[in-house]
Amino acid sequence: MKKIVFFILIVPLVLVSCTDNPAVNHAFAKYSCRKGVTSITVPGFVVRLAARIGDLEKEERELLQSIDKVKVLAVENPHLNKEINLHAEFYQNMNKDGRYEELMHVSDDSESITIFGRMTEEDVIKEMVILVGGNDNTLVYLKGHFRAGMLNKYIHIHDRPDHFLSFDF
């Protein structure tokens, strides 16, 4: 009986953990314990709780309530930032299984940014990975149900070359 209860509790956890992108999991395993690297994982219920108790507009609350998981890996150590490039290291493996499509790619001399998305047939983004490498190294993984119209309210493309893209959250 104990084995059955153990199996019932463990299998869903293993299946849930396997749904994340393998490249994201590898990046977190490799860098999250290094000095000067901040890694954060926030489960969806915490984000939805914040949406309920925060002083937010309707659209902001809707966006937060659509999030099931957030994982952030940020390299804050300037010496480590010079040694590694998350984009160069993980870009090729991000879509190895063909589940993701590249939604946007921006590159200049010092940085590369790519946003990958896993879409449903109804054009809902189920997973989004933002991969930044170069002078700054960051990886953001979002899991949820995001409609394009919901995200368009927060993304602005500027005419100024030093402010190509900004997110207003």
N, CA, C and O of each residue as an XYZ file, in Angstrom:
676
protein
N       0.821     -1.197      0.000
C       0.000      0.000      0.000
C       0.865      1.261      0.000
O       0.550      2.245     -0.668
N       1.966      1.212      0.765
C       2.859      2.367      0.821
C       3.472      2.646     -0.544
O       3.651      3.800     -0.932
N       3.792      1.572     -1.272
C       4.382      1.743     -2.598
C       3.397      2.399     -3.561
O       3.794      3.226     -4.382
N       2.144      2.048     -3.472
C       1.126      2.623     -4.346
C       0.946      4.103     -4.045
O       0.877      4.915     -4.968
N       0.867      4.467     -2.768
C       0.726      5.867     -2.377
C       1.952      6.659     -2.832
O       1.819      7.764     -3.358
N       3.139      6.097     -2.632
C       4.371      6.745     -3.058
C       4.354      6.960     -4.574
O       4.697      8.039     -5.056
N       3.959      5.941     -5.311
C       3.895      6.015     -6.766
C       2.903      7.090     -7.205
O       3.196      7.861     -8.119
N       1.751      7.148     -6.574
C       0.721      8.128     -6.920
C       1.211      9.549     -6.653
O       0.852     10.468     -7.389
N       2.019      9.746     -5.623
C       2.531     11.075     -5.316
C       3.722     11.474     -6.192
O       3.846     12.639     -6.569
N       4.581     10.537     -6.514
C       5.813     10.849     -7.233
C       5.603     10.988     -8.742
O       6.177     11.890     -9.352
N       4.809     10.132     -9.351
C       4.642     10.162    -10.806
C       4.155     11.523    -11.302
O       4.732     12.038    -12.260
N       3.126     12.138    -10.707
C       2.719     13.463    -11.195
C       3.834     14.503    -11.068
O       3.978     15.362    -11.938
N       4.618     14.433     -9.999
C       5.722     15.386     -9.853
C       6.769     15.188    -10.936
O       7.291     16.164    -11.475
N       7.079     13.961    -11.258
C       8.053     13.685    -12.312
C       7.518     14.145    -13.663
O       8.251     14.752    -14.443
N       6.258     13.864    -13.946
C       5.670     14.273    -15.220
C       5.612     15.787    -15.344
O       5.871     16.329    -16.418
N       5.276     16.474    -14.264
C       5.230     17.930    -14.293
C       6.623     18.503    -14.502
O       6.786     19.451    -15.269
N       7.622     17.951    -13.842
C       8.979     18.472    -13.992
C       9.535     18.191    -15.373
O      10.420     18.919    -15.824
N       9.065     17.184    -16.055
C       9.552     16.845    -17.387
C       8.939     17.716    -18.476
O       9.400     17.687    -19.617
N       7.920     18.483    -18.149
C       7.287     19.290    -19.169
C       8.078     20.552    -19.487
O       7.867     21.144    -20.545
N       8.973     20.979    -18.618
C       9.791     22.142    -18.907
C      10.767     21.822    -20.025
O      11.089     20.660    -20.275
N      11.227     22.860    -20.689
C      12.191     22.716    -21.766
C      13.495     22.144    -21.220
O      14.010     22.658    -20.227
N      14.049     21.089    -21.838
C      15.290     20.487    -21.345
C      16.468     21.462    -21.314
O      17.305     21.390    -20.415
N      16.538     22.371    -22.285
C      17.628     23.356    -22.287
C      17.502     24.305    -21.100
O      18.509     24.701    -20.514
N      16.281     24.669    -20.745
C      16.056     25.524    -19.578
C      16.485     24.779    -18.314
O      17.179     25.333    -17.462
N      16.069     23.529    -18.203
C      16.454     22.725    -17.036
C      17.965     22.581    -16.947
O      18.530     22.655    -15.856
N      18.629     22.375    -18.088
C      20.089     22.237    -18.102
C      20.759     23.540    -17.665
O      21.718     23.510    -16.895
N      20.270     24.670    -18.143
C      20.837     25.972    -17.758
C      20.697     26.198    -16.253
O      21.631     26.664    -15.600
N      19.537     25.869    -15.714
C      19.337     26.043    -14.279
C      20.232     25.101    -13.487
O      20.811     25.500    -12.477
N      20.348     23.872    -13.929
C      21.199     22.910    -13.220
C      22.661     23.338    -13.259
O      23.389     23.162    -12.282
N      23.085     23.895    -14.377
C      24.492     24.246    -14.542
C      24.872     25.534    -13.812
O      25.959     25.619    -13.241
N      23.989     26.540    -13.822
C      24.377     27.861    -13.332
C      23.687     28.328    -12.051
O      24.170     29.269    -11.422
N      22.597     27.720    -11.645
C      21.838     28.276    -10.525
C      22.586     28.271     -9.200
O      22.280     29.086     -8.329
N      23.544     27.391     -9.020
C      24.268     27.319     -7.746
C      25.594     28.093     -7.762
O      26.330     28.083     -6.776
N      25.889     28.748     -8.856
C      27.147     29.484     -8.952
C      27.043     30.827     -8.259
O      25.984     31.456     -8.240
N      28.142     31.250     -7.697
C      28.193     32.547     -7.005
C      28.002     33.669     -8.024
O      28.634     33.674     -9.080
N      27.137     34.605     -7.701
C      26.853     35.719     -8.594
C      25.718     35.460     -9.557
O      25.451     36.273    -10.442
N      25.039     34.322     -9.392
C      23.897     33.978    -10.240
C      22.660     33.883     -9.353
O      22.669     33.204     -8.327
N      21.611     34.563     -9.758
C      20.349     34.507     -9.024
C      19.376     33.648     -9.806
O      19.153     33.872    -10.995
N      18.799     32.668     -9.135
C      17.767     31.855     -9.781
C      16.519     31.886     -8.917
O      16.568     31.741     -7.696
N      15.411     32.077     -9.592
C      14.124     32.199     -8.912
C      13.117     31.314     -9.636
O      13.038     31.327    -10.864
N      12.353     30.549     -8.872
C      11.232     29.795     -9.419
C      10.002     30.168     -8.609
O       9.990     30.045     -7.384
N       8.982     30.617     -9.296
C       7.754     31.027     -8.636
C       6.615     30.191     -9.202
O       6.329     30.271    -10.397
N       5.958     29.389     -8.364
C       4.824     28.602     -8.863
C       3.626     29.503     -9.174
O       3.490     30.599     -8.631
N       2.782     29.014    -10.046
C       1.642     29.800    -10.500
C       0.702     30.253     -9.408
O       0.167     31.359     -9.480
N       0.485     29.422     -8.389
C      -0.464     29.827     -7.346
C       0.026     31.054     -6.596
O      -0.788     31.844     -6.117
N       1.334     31.232     -6.482
C       1.881     32.422     -5.816
C       1.664     33.648     -6.698
O       1.317     34.719     -6.199
N       1.867     33.497     -8.000
C       1.654     34.610     -8.920
C       0.175     34.998     -8.939
O      -0.155     36.184     -8.918
N      -0.712     34.009     -8.978
C      -2.152     34.301     -8.978
C      -2.603     34.928     -7.657
O      -3.499     35.771     -7.644
N      -1.988     34.519     -6.556
C      -2.285     35.133     -5.267
C      -1.878     36.601     -5.282
O      -2.623     37.459     -4.809
N      -0.708     36.889     -5.819
C      -0.255     38.275     -5.929
C      -1.199     39.089     -6.808
O      -1.435     40.268     -6.547
N      -1.737     38.458     -7.850
C      -2.671     39.152     -8.731
C      -3.947     39.529     -7.996
O      -4.543     40.571     -8.270
N      -4.368     38.681     -7.064
C      -5.604     38.964     -6.316
C      -5.425     40.051     -5.283
O      -6.328     40.859     -5.067
N      -4.267     40.081     -4.638
C      -4.099     41.025     -3.527
C      -3.403     42.317     -3.935
O      -3.408     43.286     -3.175
N      -2.808     42.343     -5.116
C      -2.112     43.539     -5.562
C      -3.061     44.590     -6.088
O      -4.181     44.288     -6.500
N      -2.595     45.842     -6.069
C      -3.369     46.959     -6.603
C      -3.053     47.082     -8.090
O      -2.181     47.852     -8.494
N      -3.783     46.306     -8.900
C      -3.491     46.196    -10.320
C      -4.697     46.564    -11.163
O      -5.841     46.503    -10.714
N      -4.405     46.949    -12.400
C      -5.484     47.171    -13.358
C      -5.986     45.818    -13.858
O      -5.337     44.792    -13.658
N      -7.135     45.828    -14.502
C      -7.770     44.593    -14.960
C      -6.854     43.802    -15.895
O      -6.744     42.584    -15.751
N      -6.191     44.468    -16.855
C      -5.325     43.790    -17.818
C      -4.106     43.181    -17.134
O      -3.679     42.082    -17.490
N      -3.547     43.883    -16.161
C      -2.394     43.361    -15.422
C      -2.782     42.126    -14.615
O      -2.045     41.142    -14.570
N      -3.936     42.193    -13.987
C      -4.433     41.057    -13.208
C      -4.678     39.855    -14.127
O      -4.357     38.721    -13.771
N      -5.245     40.108    -15.303
C      -5.502     39.041    -16.274
C      -4.191     38.381    -16.707
O      -4.115     37.157    -16.808
N      -3.176     39.180    -16.959
C      -1.881     38.637    -17.366
C      -1.278     37.779    -16.262
O      -0.814     36.672    -16.536
N      -1.273     38.257    -15.029
C      -0.711     37.486    -13.921
C      -1.492     36.204    -13.662
O      -0.898     35.179    -13.325
N      -2.797     36.244    -13.812
C      -3.603     35.057    -13.567
C      -3.423     33.993    -14.641
O      -3.817     32.843    -14.445
N      -2.835     34.362    -15.769
C      -2.606     33.392    -16.833
C      -1.262     32.672    -16.693
O      -0.935     31.815    -17.513
N      -0.487     33.008    -15.670
C       0.838     32.419    -15.477
C       0.749     31.203    -14.564
O       0.172     31.264    -13.479
N       1.340     30.083    -15.030
C       1.386     28.856    -14.241
C       2.738     28.654    -13.560
O       2.818     27.980    -12.533
N       3.799     29.232    -14.121
C       5.126     29.088    -13.532
C       6.051     30.147    -14.117
O       5.947     30.500    -15.292
N       6.957     30.650    -13.280
C       7.992     31.582    -13.723
C       9.320     31.087    -13.180
O       9.450     30.771    -11.998
N      10.309     31.026    -14.072
C      11.673     30.689    -13.657
C      12.589     31.750    -14.258
O      12.508     32.057    -15.447
N      13.462     32.306    -13.417
C      14.393     33.326    -13.876
C      15.789     32.933    -13.439
O      16.014     32.557    -12.289
N      16.716     33.024    -14.364
C      18.132     32.785    -14.100
C      18.855     34.044    -14.571
O      18.859     34.344    -15.765
N      19.464     34.779    -13.650
C      20.123     36.040    -13.992
C      21.551     36.028    -13.467
O      21.788     35.786    -12.284
N      22.496     36.292    -14.359
C      23.901     36.368    -13.985
C      24.189     37.810    -13.595
O      24.101     38.716    -14.424
N      24.532     38.016    -12.334
C      24.765     39.362    -11.822
C      26.237     39.676    -11.625
O      26.608     40.844    -11.504
N      27.076     38.660    -11.592
C      28.503     38.834    -11.395
C      29.124     39.312    -12.711
O      29.066     38.592    -13.708
N      29.727     40.527    -12.736
C      30.281     41.048    -13.995
C      31.413     40.186    -14.562
O      31.563     40.095    -15.780
N      32.204     39.560    -13.703
C      33.280     38.692    -14.189
C      32.711     37.431    -14.841
O      33.207     36.985    -15.876
N      31.678     36.864    -14.238
C      31.034     35.679    -14.810
C      30.323     36.032    -16.112
O      30.303     35.227    -17.043
N      29.735     37.235    -16.187
C      29.084     37.684    -17.420
C      30.067     37.746    -18.587
O      29.693     37.508    -19.735
N      31.318     38.066    -18.289
C      32.337     38.114    -19.351
C      32.766     36.718    -19.783
O      33.187     36.523    -20.923
N      32.661     35.741    -18.875
C      33.110     34.377    -19.160
C      32.091     33.555    -19.942
O      32.468     32.708    -20.750
N      30.810     33.797    -19.709
C      29.778     32.954    -20.311
C      28.892     33.755    -21.249
O      28.872     34.985    -21.208
N      28.167     33.047    -22.086
C      27.159     33.634    -22.944
C      26.016     32.629    -23.022
O      26.080     31.664    -23.784
N      24.971     32.858    -22.230
C      23.848     31.915    -22.178
C      23.208     31.727    -23.553
O      22.795     30.622    -23.903
N      23.127     32.796    -24.321
C      22.500     32.705    -25.639
C      23.287     31.767    -26.549
O      22.713     30.881    -27.182
N      24.593     31.965    -26.612
C      25.430     31.117    -27.476
C      25.427     29.666    -27.001
O      25.487     28.741    -27.811
N      25.358     29.475    -25.695
C      25.432     28.124    -25.139
C      24.139     27.328    -25.302
O      24.177     26.117    -25.523
N      22.996     28.004    -25.195
C      21.727     27.274    -25.154
C      20.803     27.514    -26.344
O      19.760     26.867    -26.443
N      21.152     28.415    -27.239
C      20.278     28.725    -28.378
C      19.986     27.486    -29.232
O      18.828     27.219    -29.554
N      21.011     26.741    -29.596
C      20.824     25.575    -30.468
C      19.976     24.486    -29.819
O      19.210     23.808    -30.502
N      20.107     24.315    -28.510
C      19.366     23.260    -27.815
C      17.956     23.670    -27.395
O      17.166     22.825    -26.976
N      17.640     24.943    -27.503
C      16.345     25.426    -27.026
C      15.202     24.790    -27.799
O      14.153     24.496    -27.225
N      15.388     24.577    -29.075
C      14.311     24.032    -29.895
C      14.717     22.707    -30.537
O      14.317     22.396    -31.659
N      15.505     21.948    -29.815
C      16.009     20.692    -30.356
C      14.889     19.712    -30.715
O      15.001     18.977    -31.696
N      13.828     19.698    -29.939
C      12.734     18.750    -30.188
C      11.661     19.309    -31.131
O      10.700     18.608    -31.449
N      11.812     20.554    -31.578
C      10.882     21.135    -32.537
C       9.567     21.621    -31.964
O       8.657     21.957    -32.723
N       9.437     21.670    -30.650
C       8.179     22.111    -30.039
C       8.047     23.630    -30.000
O       6.935     24.149    -29.895
N       9.146     24.337    -30.081
C       9.138     25.790    -29.939
C       9.362     26.458    -31.278
O       9.998     25.897    -32.170
N       8.839     27.647    -31.407
C       9.163     28.436    -32.572
C       9.766     29.755    -32.108
O       9.445     30.264    -31.034
N      10.631     30.284    -32.928
C      11.292     31.538    -32.597
C      10.322     32.670    -32.878
O       9.926     32.886    -34.024
N       9.941     33.389    -31.837
C       8.980     34.474    -31.980
C       9.668     35.789    -32.319
O       9.112     36.620    -33.037
N      10.885     35.975    -31.798
C      11.608     37.210    -32.062
C      13.082     36.993    -31.785
O      13.452     36.260    -30.868
N      13.923     37.639    -32.588
C      15.369     37.594    -32.365
C      15.928     38.982    -32.615
O      15.677     39.586    -33.658
N      16.691     39.484    -31.647
C      17.347     40.782    -31.761
C      18.809     40.569    -31.411
O      19.134     39.947    -30.399
N      19.688     41.094    -32.262
C      21.109     40.897    -32.028
C      21.861     42.166    -32.398
O      21.532     42.840    -33.374
N      22.881     42.479    -31.600
C      23.805     43.545    -31.961
C      25.212     43.075    -31.617
O      25.418     41.884    -31.383
N      26.170     43.971    -31.581
C      27.560     43.582    -31.346
C      27.782     42.943    -29.981
O      28.624     42.057    -29.842
N      27.037     43.383    -28.974
C      27.329     42.943    -27.614
C      26.281     42.023    -26.995
O      26.553     41.400    -25.968
N      25.086     41.919    -27.592
C      24.048     41.078    -26.998
C      23.164     40.431    -28.056
O      22.984     40.948    -29.158
N      22.625     39.290    -27.680
C      21.624     38.607    -28.496
C      20.444     38.251    -27.607
O      20.617     37.772    -26.486
N      19.258     38.490    -28.113
C      18.029     38.185    -27.380
C      17.121     37.402    -28.314
O      16.864     37.819    -29.444
N      16.641     36.268    -27.833
C      15.686     35.480    -28.606
C      14.523     35.109    -27.702
O      14.710     34.728    -26.546
N      13.328     35.228    -28.245
C      12.129     34.803    -27.530
C      11.561     33.608    -28.285
O      11.228     33.702    -29.466
N      11.457     32.494    -27.588
C      10.870     31.277    -28.133
C       9.484     31.105    -27.537
O       9.238     31.501    -26.398
N       8.580     30.518    -28.304
C       7.246     30.249    -27.799
C       6.765     28.879    -28.219
O       7.090     28.394    -29.303
N       6.002     28.274    -27.365
C       5.332     27.012    -27.686
C       3.852     27.338    -27.778
O       3.214     27.709    -26.792
N       3.319     27.192    -28.989
C       1.964     27.647    -29.262
C       0.990     26.479    -29.329
O       1.362     25.340    -29.610
N      -0.270     26.803    -29.061
C      -1.340     25.829    -29.276
C      -1.946     26.103    -30.653
O      -1.572     27.061    -31.329
N      -2.864     25.269    -31.044
C      -3.548     25.455    -32.329
C      -4.390     26.726    -32.339
O      -4.681     27.270    -33.404
N      -4.780     27.199    -31.162
C      -5.626     28.393    -31.058
C      -4.791     29.659    -30.891
O      -5.316     30.684    -30.456
N      -3.488     29.610    -31.232
C      -2.566     30.746    -31.099
C      -2.453     31.266    -29.675
O      -2.364     32.472    -29.440
N      -2.458     30.355    -28.754
C      -2.201     30.682    -27.356
C      -0.790     30.201    -27.042
O      -0.422     29.070    -27.360
N      -0.016     31.060    -26.422
C       1.344     30.687    -26.042
C       1.280     29.929    -24.723
O       0.843     30.472    -23.709
N       1.719     28.664    -24.742
C       1.722     27.833    -23.535
C       3.010     28.014    -22.741
O       3.001     27.999    -21.510
N       4.111     28.184    -23.456
C       5.404     28.368    -22.821
C       6.171     29.424    -23.590
O       6.083     29.501    -24.816
N       6.922     30.235    -22.866
C       7.747     31.246    -23.490
C       9.108     31.242    -22.802
O       9.200     31.195    -21.575
N      10.159     31.291    -23.612
C      11.518     31.344    -23.094
C      12.177     32.579    -23.673
O      12.218     32.759    -24.890
N      12.689     33.426    -22.802
C      13.430     34.612    -23.217
C      14.882     34.343    -22.874
O      15.229     34.163    -21.707
N      15.727     34.314    -23.888
C      17.134     33.959    -23.739
C      17.984     35.171    -24.115
O      17.921     35.663    -25.241
N      18.781     35.644    -23.151
C      19.626     36.821    -23.346
C      21.065     36.419    -23.079
O      21.363     35.789    -22.065
N      21.957     36.783    -23.991
C      23.371     36.489    -23.801
C      24.232     37.598    -24.347
O      23.840     38.311    -25.270
N      25.415     37.739    -23.769
C      26.350     38.788    -24.176
C      26.824     39.525    -22.950
O      27.294     38.909    -21.993
N      26.705     40.849    -22.967
C      27.111     41.640    -21.801
C      26.301     41.278    -20.562
O      26.828     41.244    -19.450
N      25.039     41.013    -20.764
C      24.152     40.555    -19.697
C      23.647     39.175    -20.086
O      23.403     38.907    -21.262
N      23.490     38.307    -19.108
C      23.017     36.944    -19.365
C      21.819     36.655    -18.476
O      21.900     36.703    -17.249
N      20.711     36.356    -19.126
C      19.469     36.087    -18.409
C      18.670     35.050    -19.176
O      18.705     35.010    -20.406
N      17.956     34.220    -18.449
C      17.033     33.266    -19.038
C      15.738     33.368    -18.243
O      15.742     33.244    -17.019
N      14.638     33.594    -18.940
C      13.322     33.678    -18.303
C      12.434     32.636    -18.959
O      12.318     32.583    -20.184
N      11.807     31.803    -18.127
C      10.885     30.771    -18.601
C       9.517     31.078    -18.014
O       9.371     31.202    -16.798
N       8.519     31.200    -18.875
C       7.143     31.432    -18.447
C       6.270     30.312    -18.971
O       6.347     29.939    -20.142
N       5.456     29.794    -18.107
C       4.504     28.758    -18.494
C       3.118     29.261    -18.128
O       2.908     29.785    -17.034
N       2.178     29.100    -19.041
C       0.822     29.566    -18.780
C      -0.009     29.509    -20.038
O       0.181     28.641    -20.890
N      -0.936     30.444    -20.145
C      -1.808     30.543    -21.308
C      -1.899     32.021    -21.675
O      -2.711     32.763    -21.120
N      -1.051     32.438    -22.621
C      -0.970     33.842    -23.004
C      -1.515     34.020    -24.412
O      -1.041     33.389    -25.357
N      -2.496     34.866    -24.543
C      -2.988     35.232    -25.867
C      -2.151     36.392    -26.386
O      -1.702     37.240    -25.614
N      -1.946     36.424    -27.688
C      -1.122     37.477    -28.284
C      -1.664     38.863    -27.964
O      -0.890     39.775    -27.677
N      -2.960     39.033    -28.008
C      -3.565     40.323    -27.701
C      -3.275     40.784    -26.284
O      -3.134     41.980    -26.028
N      -3.188     39.842    -25.375
C      -2.886     40.155    -23.984
C      -1.464     40.720    -23.858
O      -1.238     41.674    -23.113
N      -0.521     40.136    -24.580
C       0.866     40.578    -24.512
C       1.103     41.858    -25.303
O       1.967     42.654    -24.933
N       0.357     42.073    -26.381
C       0.545     43.265    -27.201
C       0.334     44.554    -26.429
O       0.900     45.586    -26.788
N      -0.459     44.516    -25.389
C      -0.713     45.707    -24.588
C       0.537     46.177    -23.847
O       0.640     47.344    -23.468
N       1.488     45.261    -23.642
C       2.656     45.574    -22.826
C       3.949     45.690    -23.624
O       4.976     46.074    -23.065
N       3.924     45.371    -24.907
C       5.129     45.415    -25.727
C       5.056     46.639    -26.630
O       4.076     46.843    -27.347
N       6.102     47.443    -26.580
C       6.153     48.653    -27.392
C       7.439     48.672    -28.202
O       8.526     48.469    -27.660
N       7.316     48.915    -29.492
C       8.484     49.054    -30.354
C       8.685     50.539    -30.586
O       7.762     51.251    -30.983
N       9.912     51.001    -30.330
C      10.223     52.424    -30.404
C      10.979     52.751    -31.682
O      11.622     51.885    -32.276
N      10.898     53.994    -32.093
C      11.654     54.464    -33.251
C      13.097     54.780    -32.880
O      13.972     54.822    -33.745
N      13.341     55.001    -31.599
C      14.695     55.353    -31.158
C      15.569     54.099    -31.149
O      15.150     53.064    -30.628
N      16.788     54.175    -31.722
C      17.645     52.987    -31.791
C      18.090     52.470    -30.424
O      18.367     51.279    -30.285
N      18.167     53.333    -29.415
C      18.591     52.872    -28.093
C      17.441     52.296    -27.281
O      17.667     51.798    -26.178
N      16.222     52.349    -27.788
C      15.048     51.792    -27.115
C      14.213     51.012    -28.123
O      13.044     51.334    -28.336
N      14.794     49.997    -28.743
C      14.092     49.236    -29.779
C      12.817     48.590    -29.255
O      11.770     48.644    -29.902
N      12.912     47.984    -28.091
C      11.790     47.215    -27.567
C      11.713     47.436    -26.063
O      12.735     47.434    -25.378
N      10.522     47.624    -25.559
C      10.369     47.727    -24.108
C       9.095     47.014    -23.684
O       8.131     46.895    -24.440
N       9.131     46.546    -22.446
C       7.971     45.889    -21.850
C       7.493     46.749    -20.702
O       8.287     47.124    -19.839
N       6.219     47.066    -20.675
C       5.638     47.872    -19.597
C       4.791     46.973    -18.712
O       3.627     46.711    -19.014
N       5.379     46.502    -17.618
C       4.631     45.685    -16.676
C       4.483     46.425    -15.382
O       3.878     45.909    -14.442
